[in-house]
Amino acid sequence: MIFLFTDFGLAGPYTGQVKAVLMRAAPGVPVIDLFADAPAFDPQLSAYLLAAYATGFLPGDVFVCVVDPGVGTGRRPLVLHADGRWFVGPDNGLFELVRRRSREVHVWLIDWLPPNLSATFHGRDLFAPVAARLARGEASPGVPLAPDAIARPVWPDELSRIVYIDGYGNAMVGMRASTLGRTTVLEVHGQTIRRHRTFADVPPGEPLWYANANGLVEIAVNQGRACERLCLEVGVPVGVSA
């Protein structure tokens, strides 16, 4: 399968144009919208989200990853092969947590160019055609790089900031719940939030944090919207105490 991880949104032409390129170039390969609303213009926040969700897919799957505020500049286009999965996108840190948490990693600098490459839509013109080639079983086009050549060593292993707010108003944090204890307390805007297993462990209207289905710390309000109840937005810092 091919998965799209972008900040394009579903309104307007952008996601549709990328999918059209993929479906023409790799007919018969399913194309799935994983995230069309990754943290806009923020590769760092997006990197922690991508790493958490990519682990649920199979070797051979291909991810087209475009959170790319530097499109058209000197930032490099990359292919990453991590534990059997393919990732295509910009060298801006978006793949850092996938790289760091994978056992076997190979990286290529894409050296192929399409006949027509726009300055501002590499997702459609460059990354999608390369992803389609990979989905067809072809070799990665490009020059091998050492995995450390794309590293962001100063980025933390766990990011104590909100990286995504879902349709229910729940807020995902860039930390894996497995790294925190059962008595760990979070704090946001002066509000303390305790860990529970599931929503109904607290009364309706009360906040909690829990390990979400993809392993991230997630802040919620039982039968409510945490983003409104706690004034949460993407990028907001989250305090952590034992």
C-alpha positions as CSV (number, residue, x, y, z in Angstrom):
1,M,0.0,0.0,0.0
2,I,0.9,3.7,-0.4
3,F,0.2,6.0,2.5
4,L,0.0,9.8,2.4
5,F,1.3,11.7,5.4
6,T,1.0,15.5,4.6
7,D,-0.2,18.8,5.8
8,F,-2.1,19.5,2.6
9,G,-5.6,19.0,3.9
10,L,-8.4,17.3,2.0
11,A,-9.9,20.6,0.7
12,G,-8.6,21.9,-2.6
13,P,-6.6,20.1,-5.3
14,Y,-3.4,19.1,-3.6
15,T,-4.1,15.7,-2.1
16,G,-6.1,14.7,-5.1
17,Q,-3.3,15.6,-7.5
18,V,-0.8,13.5,-5.6
19,K,-3.2,10.6,-5.5
20,A,-3.8,10.8,-9.3
21,V,-0.1,10.6,-10.0
22,L,0.3,7.6,-7.7
23,M,-2.7,5.7,-9.1
24,R,-1.6,6.3,-12.7
25,A,2.0,5.3,-12.0
26,A,1.3,2.4,-9.7
27,P,-2.1,1.0,-10.9
28,G,-3.6,-1.5,-8.6
29,V,-1.7,-0.3,-5.5
30,P,-4.1,1.1,-2.9
31,V,-3.4,4.7,-1.9
32,I,-4.6,5.6,1.7
33,D,-4.9,9.0,3.3
34,L,-3.2,8.4,6.7
35,F,-2.8,12.1,7.7
36,A,-3.7,15.1,5.5
37,D,-3.6,17.4,8.5
38,A,-0.1,16.7,10.0
39,P,1.2,19.8,11.9
40,A,1.4,22.4,9.2
41,F,4.9,23.8,8.3
42,D,6.4,21.9,11.3
43,P,8.6,18.9,10.4
44,Q,9.7,18.4,14.0
45,L,6.2,18.0,15.5
46,S,5.2,15.9,12.5
47,A,8.2,13.6,12.9
48,Y,7.0,12.3,16.3
49,L,3.5,11.7,14.9
50,L,4.9,9.9,11.8
51,A,7.1,7.6,13.8
52,A,4.3,6.5,16.1
53,Y,1.9,5.6,13.3
54,A,4.3,4.1,10.7
55,T,5.1,1.2,13.0
56,G,1.6,-0.3,12.4
57,F,2.2,-1.0,8.8
58,L,4.0,-3.8,6.8
59,P,7.4,-4.2,5.2
60,G,7.1,-3.1,1.6
61,D,4.5,-0.3,2.3
62,V,5.4,3.1,1.0
63,F,4.9,6.5,2.7
64,V,4.7,9.8,0.8
65,C,5.6,12.3,3.5
66,V,5.3,16.0,2.8
67,V,5.5,18.6,5.5
68,D,7.8,20.8,3.6
69,P,8.0,24.5,4.3
70,G,11.4,24.6,2.6
71,V,10.1,23.3,-0.7
72,G,12.1,24.7,-3.7
73,T,15.1,25.6,-1.5
74,G,18.4,23.7,-1.1
75,R,16.9,21.1,1.2
76,R,17.5,17.6,-0.1
77,P,14.9,15.0,-1.4
78,L,15.2,11.7,0.3
79,V,14.2,8.0,0.2
80,L,14.5,6.2,3.6
81,H,14.2,2.4,3.9
82,A,13.5,1.7,7.6
83,D,12.7,-1.9,8.9
84,G,11.4,-2.8,5.4
85,R,9.1,0.3,5.0
86,W,9.8,3.0,2.4
87,F,9.6,6.7,3.1
88,V,9.9,9.5,0.5
89,G,10.0,13.1,1.3
90,P,12.2,16.1,2.3
91,D,15.4,16.1,4.4
92,N,14.1,18.5,7.1
93,G,13.9,16.2,10.1
94,L,10.6,14.6,9.1
95,F,12.2,11.2,9.1
96,E,14.4,11.6,12.2
97,L,12.3,9.6,14.7
98,V,11.6,6.8,12.2
99,R,15.4,6.7,11.5
100,R,16.3,6.7,15.2
101,R,13.8,4.0,16.3
102,S,14.4,1.6,13.4
103,R,16.8,-1.4,13.6
104,E,17.9,-1.3,9.9
105,V,18.0,1.9,8.0
106,H,19.2,2.9,4.5
107,V,19.0,6.3,3.0
108,W,19.3,7.7,-0.6
109,L,19.5,11.2,-1.9
110,I,17.1,11.3,-4.8
111,D,19.0,12.3,-8.0
112,W,16.1,11.7,-10.5
113,L,14.3,14.7,-11.8
114,P,11.0,14.7,-13.7
115,P,10.7,16.5,-17.0
116,N,8.6,19.2,-15.3
117,L,9.4,20.1,-11.7
118,S,7.5,22.9,-10.1
119,A,9.2,25.0,-7.5
120,T,6.4,24.6,-5.0
121,F,4.8,21.1,-5.4
122,H,7.5,18.5,-5.1
123,G,4.9,16.2,-3.4
124,R,3.2,15.8,-6.8
125,D,6.1,16.2,-9.2
126,L,8.9,14.4,-7.4
127,F,8.0,12.5,-4.3
128,A,4.8,10.8,-5.7
129,P,6.6,9.4,-8.9
130,V,9.4,8.1,-6.8
131,A,7.0,6.5,-4.3
132,A,5.2,4.8,-7.2
133,R,8.4,3.3,-8.5
134,L,9.1,1.9,-5.1
135,A,5.6,0.5,-4.9
136,R,6.1,-1.2,-8.2
137,G,9.2,-3.0,-6.7
138,E,11.8,-0.9,-8.5
139,A,15.1,0.1,-6.9
140,S,15.4,3.5,-5.1
141,P,16.7,6.2,-7.5
142,G,19.5,8.1,-5.9
143,V,22.9,8.2,-4.2
144,P,23.3,6.3,-0.9
145,L,23.9,8.3,2.2
146,A,25.0,7.3,5.7
147,P,21.9,7.3,7.9
148,D,23.6,9.7,10.3
149,A,23.9,12.3,7.5
150,I,20.2,13.1,8.0
151,A,20.2,13.0,11.8
152,R,18.9,15.7,14.1
153,P,20.9,14.8,17.2
154,V,19.7,17.7,19.3
155,W,16.0,16.6,19.0
156,P,14.9,14.7,22.1
157,D,13.8,11.1,22.1
158,E,10.4,12.1,23.5
159,L,8.9,15.5,22.8
160,S,6.8,17.0,25.5
161,R,4.6,19.1,23.2
162,I,1.2,18.5,21.6
163,V,1.7,17.2,18.1
164,Y,-1.9,16.6,17.0
165,I,-5.5,17.2,17.9
166,D,-8.0,14.8,16.5
167,G,-11.7,15.2,15.5
168,Y,-12.8,14.5,19.1
169,G,-10.7,17.2,20.5
170,N,-8.2,14.8,22.0
171,A,-4.6,16.0,22.1
172,M,-1.7,13.6,21.2
173,V,1.7,14.4,22.8
174,G,5.0,13.5,21.1
175,M,5.9,11.1,23.9
176,R,5.5,7.3,24.0
177,A,3.3,6.3,26.9
178,S,5.6,3.4,27.6
179,T,8.3,5.8,28.7
180,L,6.1,7.2,31.5
181,G,5.0,5.6,34.7
182,R,1.5,4.8,35.8
183,T,1.6,7.6,38.4
184,T,3.1,10.2,36.1
185,V,1.1,13.5,36.1
186,L,0.9,15.9,33.2
187,E,0.4,19.6,33.5
188,V,-0.9,22.0,30.9
189,H,-1.9,25.6,31.5
190,G,-1.8,24.9,35.3
191,Q,-4.2,21.9,35.0
192,T,-2.9,18.6,36.3
193,I,-3.9,15.4,34.4
194,R,-3.6,11.9,35.7
195,R,-3.1,8.7,33.8
196,H,-6.0,6.2,33.3
197,R,-6.6,3.2,31.1
198,T,-9.6,4.5,29.3
199,F,-12.2,7.3,29.1
200,A,-14.8,5.9,31.4
201,D,-12.3,5.6,34.3
202,V,-13.1,9.3,35.0
203,P,-16.5,11.0,35.3
204,P,-17.9,12.7,32.3
205,G,-16.3,16.1,31.7
206,E,-13.1,15.2,33.6
207,P,-9.7,15.1,31.9
208,L,-7.3,12.2,31.8
209,W,-4.3,11.0,29.9
210,Y,-3.8,7.5,28.5
211,A,-1.8,5.4,26.1
212,N,-3.5,5.7,22.8
213,A,-3.9,2.9,20.3
214,N,-0.6,3.8,18.6
215,G,1.4,4.2,21.8
216,L,1.4,7.9,22.2
217,V,0.5,9.9,25.3
218,E,-3.0,11.3,24.6
219,I,-4.9,13.9,26.6
220,A,-8.7,13.6,26.6
221,V,-11.9,14.6,28.4
222,N,-14.5,11.9,29.0
223,Q,-17.4,12.7,26.6
224,G,-15.9,16.2,26.0
225,R,-13.3,18.1,24.0
226,A,-9.9,18.4,25.7
227,C,-8.8,21.1,23.3
228,E,-11.6,23.4,24.5
229,R,-11.7,22.3,28.1
230,L,-7.9,22.7,28.6
231,C,-7.2,25.4,25.9
232,L,-4.9,23.0,24.0
233,E,-3.3,23.7,20.6
234,V,-0.7,21.9,18.5
235,G,2.7,22.9,19.7
236,V,1.7,23.6,23.3
237,P,4.3,22.4,25.9
238,V,3.2,19.7,28.3
239,G,4.8,19.4,31.8
240,V,5.7,16.0,33.2
241,S,6.2,15.0,36.8
242,A,6.4,11.6,38.6
